[in-house]
Amino acid sequence: MKIGSNDIVDVKTGSTQVNKVYLGSNLVWQSFVGLLDSYPNAAAAYSLRRLRTNYSGSAIRVRRTDNTEQDIGFVNNELDTVSLLSFVGSGDGFVTILYDQSLNAKNQVQTTAIYQPKIVSSGVIELLNSLPSMLGDDSSMGSESFKYTGSNGEFSAYGVYNLKTDSGYTTAFGSNDVPIIGQFPTAFNGQIRNVATKSSGQSVTLTSLADNINVVFNGNVSTTTNDLYINGVLKDTETFTGSLANASNSLFSFARRVNTSAIQGHISEMIIYPANQTTNRSAIETNINDFYSIY
């Protein structure tokens, strides 16, 4: 809602905050509420949209082809694409830092140019479902700067990802000890891997998915059960027979490199909670899907 050319960001009646404004029965304005406002206490959160009302930092840091870098923030709680294109111009832009929007400042960093995901290609912003997204072409935020510290190794991870089944061994988010989600190459029919399946003696269950599809995924990892949800549907449940103790001491990374391979396809968002979020799973997935319109 605007008054003249000015966006309205705050409405009060006296000292009372107003969250919604109606014109007759039509909702014409409401205050911003981020996913992390509704479901707080994330261990780390990376996205090309604003996830928390009081987050005042940038979304990403971008390198253009002359190796100049600039932080890119938000406009109207979405990636500032005008500033992004103004900075990059007609060339390519690559993500060097993914800023953590949680309270923990666990930024993901990639200093090696050839591993940086692309956000602009020849002056055109990379998109997933018409929204800005990072394109991985064997890319990885490989610093592994996020250290998971949840109790008993339990956690939940949510992400928005374009699945390329013909890519190599990759992990959309994980560590050497606990891969959360990824895929096997063509030799395994491009099937998607269940959460936390790397512990010794635990079987690996694969879920078949079509090539080049967009997914909202959730991995709920407990000390006994690992559940994998794709687009709100439970695809696989594993009875966990190993130990998650290593998870509490692991350095996790966004789009981790596995066997010299890394992420292929677009990836837009990743949120990690330091506890099993089963009770909030559906609501968190709905929030993500309402924005990205994946399913």
C-alpha positions in Angstrom: 0.0 0.0 0.0 1.3 3.5 -0.9 0.5 7.1 -0.1 1.6 8.8 -3.2 4.9 7.2 -4.1 5.7 6.2 -0.5 5.4 2.6 0.7 3.5 2.1 4.0 5.6 -0.1 6.3 3.9 0.7 9.7 0.4 1.6 10.7 -0.8 2.6 14.2 -4.0 3.7 15.9 -2.6 5.9 18.6 0.1 3.8 20.1 -1.5 0.5 19.1 0.1 -1.4 16.2 -2.2 -2.3 13.3 -1.3 -5.4 11.4 -4.0 -5.4 8.7 -5.9 -2.7 6.8 -9.1 -3.4 5.0 -11.0 -1.3 2.4 -14.5 -2.6 2.9 -14.1 -6.4 3.0 -10.8 -6.3 1.0 -7.5 -6.7 2.7 -5.3 -3.9 1.1 -2.3 -4.0 3.5 -0.8 -6.1 6.2 2.5 -5.9 8.1 5.3 -8.3 7.2 5.7 -11.4 9.3 8.7 -13.6 8.4 9.0 -17.3 8.7 11.4 -16.9 11.5 9.0 -14.6 13.3 6.4 -17.3 13.3 8.8 -20.2 13.8 11.9 -18.8 15.6 15.0 -20.4 17.1 16.6 -21.6 13.9 20.2 -22.7 14.1 20.9 -21.1 10.7 18.8 -19.7 7.9 19.8 -18.7 4.3 17.4 -17.3 1.8 16.9 -14.8 -1.1 13.8 -13.5 0.8 13.8 -11.8 4.2 13.0 -14.4 6.9 12.8 -12.2 10.0 11.3 -8.8 10.6 14.2 -7.5 12.6 16.9 -8.8 10.2 18.7 -5.8 8.9 21.6 -7.4 7.1 22.1 -8.4 3.5 20.9 -11.6 1.7 24.1 -12.3 -0.2 27.4 -10.9 -1.3 28.0 -11.0 -5.0 31.1 -11.0 -7.2 31.0 -9.8 -10.7 33.5 -10.8 -13.5 36.0 -8.0 -12.7 36.2 -9.6 -9.1 34.5 -6.5 -7.5 32.1 -7.6 -4.7 29.1 -6.0 -3.2 26.4 -6.9 -0.6 22.9 -7.2 -1.9 20.0 -6.7 0.5 16.2 -6.6 0.3 13.5 -4.4 -1.1 9.9 -5.1 0.2 11.4 -8.2 1.9 12.6 -9.8 -1.4 16.0 -9.7 -3.0 16.9 -6.2 -4.3 17.1 -7.2 -7.9 17.5 -3.6 -9.1 20.7 -3.1 -7.1 21.9 -6.6 -8.1 21.6 -5.9 -11.8 22.9 -2.4 -11.5 26.0 -3.8 -9.8 26.5 -6.8 -12.1 25.6 -5.2 -15.4 25.5 -7.3 -18.6 28.0 -9.9 -17.2 27.8 -12.7 -14.7 27.3 -12.5 -10.9 28.4 -15.1 -8.4 27.5 -15.6 -4.7 30.5 -15.4 -2.4 28.6 -15.2 0.9 25.2 -16.4 2.0 24.3 -14.4 5.1 22.7 -16.2 8.0 19.3 -14.6 8.9 19.0 -16.4 12.2 20.5 -14.9 15.4 23.6 -17.0 15.1 25.6 -15.3 12.3 26.7 -18.6 10.7 27.4 -17.2 7.3 28.3 -19.6 4.4 31.3 -18.4 2.5 33.0 -19.6 -0.8 36.3 -17.9 -1.7 37.1 -20.2 -4.6 35.6 -18.6 -7.8 34.9 -21.8 -9.7 32.8 -23.1 -6.9 30.6 -20.0 -6.4 26.9 -20.4 -7.4 25.7 -18.1 -10.1 22.9 -15.5 -9.4 23.2 -13.5 -12.7 23.9 -14.9 -16.2 24.8 -12.4 -18.9 22.8 -9.7 -17.2 19.8 -11.9 -16.5 18.9 -13.0 -13.0 18.7 -16.7 -12.4 15.1 -17.8 -11.5 13.3 -20.7 -10.0 9.5 -20.3 -10.5 10.0 -16.7 -11.5 11.9 -15.8 -8.3 15.6 -15.2 -7.9 17.6 -18.4 -7.2 21.2 -19.5 -7.1 22.3 -21.8 -10.0 24.8 -24.4 -9.0 27.0 -25.8 -11.7 29.2 -28.0 -9.6 29.0 -25.2 -7.0 29.4 -25.3 -3.2 29.4 -22.9 -0.3 32.4 -25.0 0.8 33.7 -23.2 3.9 31.5 -25.4 6.2 31.3 -22.5 8.5 28.0 -23.6 10.3 28.6 -25.9 13.3 25.5 -27.7 14.4 25.1 -27.7 18.2 21.6 -29.2 18.7 21.0 -31.6 21.6 21.3 -35.3 20.9 22.1 -34.6 17.2 18.4 -34.0 16.4 17.5 -31.4 13.8 15.1 -30.4 11.0 16.2 -28.9 7.7 14.0 -27.3 5.1 15.0 -26.2 1.6 13.9 -25.1 -1.9 15.8 -26.9 -4.6 15.7 -27.9 -8.3 16.6 -31.6 -8.5 19.0 -32.5 -11.3 19.1 -36.3 -11.4 21.9 -36.6 -13.8 24.4 -34.8 -11.6 27.0 -36.6 -9.4 27.0 -37.3 -5.7 25.8 -34.1 -4.1 24.4 -32.9 -0.8 22.1 -29.9 -0.7 23.0 -29.4 2.9 25.0 -31.6 5.2 28.4 -32.6 6.6 30.8 -35.5 6.3 29.0 -37.3 9.1 25.3 -36.5 8.3 24.1 -35.8 4.8 20.6 -34.3 5.0 19.5 -34.5 1.4 21.2 -35.1 -2.0 21.1 -37.4 -4.9 23.0 -40.2 -6.6 24.1 -40.0 -10.2 22.5 -41.7 -13.2 23.9 -45.1 -12.3 21.4 -45.0 -9.4 18.6 -43.6 -11.6 18.9 -40.2 -10.1 17.1 -41.1 -7.0 17.0 -38.9 -4.0 18.7 -39.9 -0.7 17.1 -40.0 2.6 18.3 -37.9 5.6 21.2 -39.0 7.8 22.0 -42.3 6.1 25.7 -42.3 6.4 26.2 -44.0 9.8 27.8 -47.4 9.7 25.4 -50.2 9.3 22.4 -48.1 8.4 20.7 -48.9 5.1 20.3 -46.3 2.4 16.7 -45.9 1.0 16.3 -44.1 -2.3 13.1 -42.3 -3.4 12.6 -41.9 -7.2 11.9 -38.4 -8.5 11.7 -37.0 -12.0 14.6 -35.0 -13.4 14.7 -31.2 -13.2 11.8 -30.8 -10.9 11.4 -28.1 -8.2 10.9 -29.4 -4.6 10.4 -28.1 -1.1 12.1 -30.7 1.1 12.2 -31.3 4.8 14.4 -33.7 6.7 13.3 -34.4 10.3 16.1 -36.2 12.1 15.5 -37.7 15.5 17.6 -40.2 17.5 15.3 -43.0 16.3 13.6 -42.0 13.0 14.6 -40.0 10.0 11.7 -38.7 7.8 12.1 -37.2 4.3 9.2 -35.1 3.0 9.0 -33.8 -0.6 6.4 -31.1 -1.4 4.6 -31.9 1.9 4.4 -35.6 1.3 6.2 -38.2 3.4 8.5 -40.0 0.9 10.6 -42.2 3.2 11.1 -43.1 6.8 14.2 -44.7 8.1 14.7 -46.4 11.5 17.9 -45.0 12.6 20.3 -47.6 14.0 23.4 -45.6 14.2 24.4 -42.7 16.4 23.8 -39.0 15.8 26.5 -38.0 18.3 28.8 -36.9 15.4 26.3 -34.4 14.2 26.8 -32.2 17.2 30.5 -31.9 16.4 30.2 -31.6 12.6 30.7 -28.6 10.4 27.8 -28.3 8.0 27.7 -26.6 4.6 25.2 -25.4 2.1 25.6 -27.4 -1.1 28.4 -29.5 0.2 30.9 -31.1 -2.1 30.9 -34.9 -2.1 33.4 -37.0 -4.0 34.6 -33.9 -5.9 31.0 -33.2 -7.0 28.7 -30.4 -5.7 25.3 -29.0 -6.3 23.7 -29.0 -9.7 20.5 -27.0 -10.4 18.9 -24.1 -8.5 18.7 -23.6 -4.8 16.9 -20.7 -3.1 16.5 -21.3 0.6 17.7 -23.5 3.5 16.6 -23.3 7.1 17.9 -25.5 9.9 16.4 -26.0 13.3 18.4 -27.5 16.3 15.5 -29.8 17.2 13.0 -32.0 15.4 10.2 -29.8 14.1 7.6 -32.5 13.4 4.8 -30.5 15.1 5.6 -27.4 13.0 6.5 -29.2 9.8 3.3 -28.7 7.8 3.1 -25.0 8.7 6.7 -24.3 7.8 6.4 -26.1 4.5 3.2 -24.1 3.8 5.0 -20.8 4.5 7.8 -21.8 2.1 5.4 -23.0 -0.6 3.1 -19.9 -0.3 6.1 -17.8 -1.3 7.8 -20.1 -3.9 4.7 -21.8 -5.4 6.5 -25.1 -5.9 3.5 -27.5 -5.4 
